Amino acid sequence: MKIQLVSCNAHRPDRRAITKTLEEIVDGADNSLARELTDILLEGTPVDIEVSFNTDSALRALRKWEIDYEFMD
């Protein structure tokens, strides 16, 4: 499933927690890539990711960190 992470609306986003979440849910992501994606997202630029394992848990984790997302075709 392809998802676009649009923005993070958390008042004080926890970079380490978001990075760890992305590392766990994004296909093929290591810590370095997850950290880069987190930085891009928190700067206000949308990020495209692909999730193929346990998508319900992935979406729940994104909502936990107040990350807005859209499904892509």
N, CA, C and O of each residue as an XYZ file, in Angstrom:
292
protein
N       0.845     -1.166      0.000
C       0.000      0.000      0.000
C       0.895      1.235      0.000
O       1.799      1.363      0.826
N       0.633      2.125     -0.922
C       1.395      3.376     -0.983
C       0.628      4.455     -0.226
O      -0.577      4.633     -0.404
N       1.355      5.157      0.612
C       0.775      6.194      1.466
C       1.629      7.446      1.356
O       2.857      7.367      1.322
N       0.979      8.595      1.300
C       1.706      9.860      1.347
C       1.507     10.459      2.737
O       0.381     10.717      3.161
N       2.607     10.673      3.430
C       2.556     11.335      4.731
C       2.527     12.824      4.434
O       3.490     13.381      3.908
N       1.420     13.464      4.772
C       1.192     14.849      4.375
C       1.806     15.824      5.367
O       2.503     16.758      4.972
N       1.550     15.611      6.647
C       2.057     16.538      7.661
C       2.001     15.894      9.033
O       1.337     14.877      9.234
N       2.702     16.497      9.963
C       2.659     16.068     11.363
C       2.127     17.245     12.165
O       2.731     18.318     12.184
N       1.003     17.042     12.820
C       0.346     18.113     13.546
C       0.602     18.094     15.049
O      -0.039     18.830     15.799
N       1.532     17.259     15.485
C       1.844     17.194     16.912
C       2.436     18.524     17.366
O       3.248     19.131     16.669
N       2.013     18.960     18.544
C       2.516     20.227     19.089
C       4.032     20.169     19.281
O       4.749     21.099     18.915
N       4.503     19.078     19.854
C       5.942     18.868     20.053
C       6.280     17.459     19.566
O       6.319     16.521     20.362
N       6.521     17.307     18.270
C       6.758     15.964     17.731
C       8.017     15.318     18.296
O       9.054     15.965     18.445
N       7.908     14.047     18.604
C       9.023     13.264     19.133
C       9.759     12.631     17.948
O       9.348     11.589     17.437
N      10.845     13.269     17.520
C      11.587     12.812     16.333
C      12.033     11.358     16.459
O      11.885     10.578     15.517
N      12.572     10.995     17.608
C      13.071      9.627     17.784
C      11.946      8.612     17.683
O      12.119      7.559     17.070
N      10.810      8.907     18.266
C       9.683      7.975     18.224
C       9.116      7.854     16.809
O       8.767      6.760     16.367
N       9.026      8.974     16.107
C       8.524      8.945     14.730
C       9.505      8.180     13.846
O       9.087      7.383     13.006
N      10.796      8.412     14.026
C      11.815      7.699     13.259
C      11.705      6.195     13.494
O      11.742      5.413     12.544
N      11.571      5.794     14.740
C      11.447      4.371     15.070
C      10.195      3.777     14.430
O      10.230      2.660     13.914
N       9.100      4.513     14.463
C       7.862      4.046     13.851
C       8.039      3.861     12.352
O       7.640      2.834     11.804
N       8.631      4.844     11.683
C       8.845      4.738     10.243
C       9.792      3.591      9.911
O       9.599      2.889      8.918
N      10.796      3.403     10.727
C      11.734      2.303     10.503
C      11.001      0.960     10.560
O      11.325      0.040      9.810
N      10.024      0.855     11.443
C       9.284     -0.391     11.606
C       8.239     -0.625     10.516
O       7.994     -1.770     10.136
N       7.618      0.447     10.005
C       6.489      0.236      9.091
C       6.820      0.397      7.615
O       6.131     -0.182      6.775
N       7.841      1.155      7.272
C       8.152      1.425      5.865
C       8.955      0.261      5.283
O       9.957     -0.167      5.855
N       8.500     -0.236      4.146
C       9.196     -1.336      3.474
C      10.623     -0.934      3.125
O      10.845      0.081      2.466
N      11.589     -1.735      3.572
C      12.984     -1.522      3.213
C      13.679     -0.368      3.900
O      14.777      0.012      3.493
N      13.081      0.198      4.921
C      13.692      1.358      5.588
C      14.604      0.912      6.721
O      14.242      0.063      7.535
N      15.798      1.505      6.757
C      16.681      1.320      7.897
C      16.613      2.603      8.732
O      15.860      3.521      8.407
N      17.390      2.660      9.791
C      17.330      3.811     10.685
C      17.707      5.103      9.978
O      17.096      6.143     10.224
N      18.693      5.050      9.115
C      19.147      6.241      8.405
C      18.054      6.796      7.493
O      17.797      7.999      7.494
N      17.418      5.930      6.722
C      16.342      6.367      5.837
C      15.152      6.881      6.648
O      14.559      7.901      6.296
N      14.802      6.187      7.722
C      13.682      6.612      8.563
C      13.949      7.987      9.170
O      13.040      8.811      9.271
N      15.187      8.232      9.570
C      15.564      9.533     10.128
C      15.433     10.622      9.071
O      14.953     11.718      9.359
N      15.860     10.319      7.851
C      15.761     11.279      6.755
C      14.294     11.581      6.421
O      13.929     12.738      6.214
N      13.459     10.541      6.369
C      12.038     10.735      6.099
C      11.379     11.574      7.187
O      10.542     12.428      6.896
N      11.755     11.331      8.439
C      11.215     12.101      9.557
C      11.581     13.566      9.426
O      10.732     14.440      9.599
N      12.835     13.837      9.122
C      13.280     15.224      8.970
C      12.519     15.928      7.851
O      12.079     17.066      8.015
N      12.366     15.254      6.722
C      11.640     15.837      5.595
C      10.196     16.135      5.981
O       9.681     17.218      5.704
N       9.553     15.169      6.621
C       8.153     15.344      7.027
C       7.999     16.504      8.009
O       7.091     17.322      7.862
N       8.871     16.581      8.999
C       8.752     17.627     10.016
C       9.121     19.010      9.481
O       8.776     20.024     10.088
N       9.818     19.052      8.349
C      10.095     20.340      7.693
C       8.889     20.826      6.896
O       8.858     21.971      6.445
N       7.892     19.951      6.723
C       6.668     20.351      6.047
C       6.498     19.833      4.631
O       5.562     20.228      3.937
N       7.386     18.957      4.194
C       7.296     18.389      2.856
C       6.653     17.005      2.926
O       7.066     16.180      3.741
N       5.657     16.737      2.094
C       5.040     15.398      2.092
C       6.054     14.320      1.711
O       6.998     14.569      0.961
N       5.838     13.126      2.241
C       6.737     11.999      2.028
C       5.911     10.803      1.549
O       4.877     10.485      2.136
N       6.367     10.147      0.487
C       5.714      8.944     -0.019
C       6.395      7.719      0.565
O       7.620      7.602      0.538
N       5.575      6.795      1.099
C       6.117      5.553      1.650
C       5.303      4.380      1.124
O       4.211      4.552      0.581
N       5.858      3.187      1.297
C       5.132      1.972      0.953
C       5.128      1.055      2.170
O       6.161      0.811      2.793
N       3.938      0.555      2.490
C       3.746     -0.324      3.634
C       3.050     -1.579      3.126
O       1.992     -1.490      2.503
N       3.631     -2.745      3.385
C       2.989     -3.964      2.911
C       2.681     -4.949      4.032
O       1.951     -5.917      3.817
N       3.218     -4.722      5.207
C       3.011     -5.645      6.310
C       2.208     -4.983      7.414
O       2.591     -3.928      7.919
N       1.099     -5.595      7.790
C       0.262     -5.138      8.899
C      -0.113     -3.657      8.764
O       0.242     -2.836      9.609
N      -0.813     -3.343      7.722
C      -1.140     -1.950      7.420
C      -2.030     -1.307      8.478
O      -1.925     -0.103      8.711
N      -2.898     -2.075      9.120
C      -3.743     -1.501     10.166
C      -2.904     -0.959     11.319
O      -3.167      0.131     11.827
N      -1.908     -1.713     11.723
C      -1.013     -1.257     12.798
C      -0.212     -0.038     12.365
O       0.023      0.874     13.158
N       0.204     -0.025     11.106
C       0.966      1.107     10.587
C       0.133      2.381     10.625
O       0.622      3.431     11.042
N      -1.120      2.295     10.195
C      -1.993      3.470     10.192
C      -2.287      3.936     11.612
O      -2.360      5.137     11.871
N      -2.456      2.999     12.523
C      -2.685      3.349     13.930
C      -1.476      4.089     14.496
O      -1.629      5.064     15.232
N      -0.271      3.623     14.151
C       0.959      4.266     14.632
C       1.079      5.679     14.084
O       1.495      6.588     14.802
N       0.720      5.872     12.824
C       0.778      7.215     12.239
C      -0.194      8.154     12.935
O       0.139      9.307     13.207
N      -1.387      7.668     13.222
C      -2.367      8.515     13.934
C      -1.891      8.844     15.345
O      -2.149      9.936     15.851
N      -1.202      7.907     15.974
C      -0.689      8.130     17.331
C       0.243      9.340     17.384
O       0.222     10.110     18.344
N       1.057      9.495     16.344
C       2.003     10.611     16.299
C       1.427     11.817     15.563
O       2.156     12.741     15.203
N       0.114     11.800     15.344
C      -0.617     12.915     14.707
C      -0.064     13.225     13.319
O       0.110     14.386     12.948
N       0.206     12.167     12.565
C       0.692     12.312     11.191
C      -0.492     12.128     10.261
O      -1.135     11.078     10.266
N      -0.783     13.156      9.457
C      -1.843     13.071      8.466
C      -1.311     12.340      7.243
O      -0.169     12.543      6.832
N      -2.148     11.491      6.668
C      -1.713     10.709      5.516
C      -2.851     10.593      4.512
O      -4.020     10.797      4.840
N      -2.480     10.261      3.285
C      -3.439     10.008      2.201
C      -3.007      8.741      1.493
O      -1.814      8.463      1.369
N      -3.982      7.974      1.029
C      -3.677      6.781      0.248
C      -3.413      7.195     -1.193
O      -4.076      8.080     -1.734
N      -2.432      6.538     -1.803
C      -2.080      6.833     -3.182
C      -2.452      5.626     -4.039
O      -2.507      4.500     -3.545
N      -2.705      5.865     -5.312
C      -3.036      4.762     -6.230
C      -1.813      4.055     -6.716
O      -1.918      3.106     -7.494
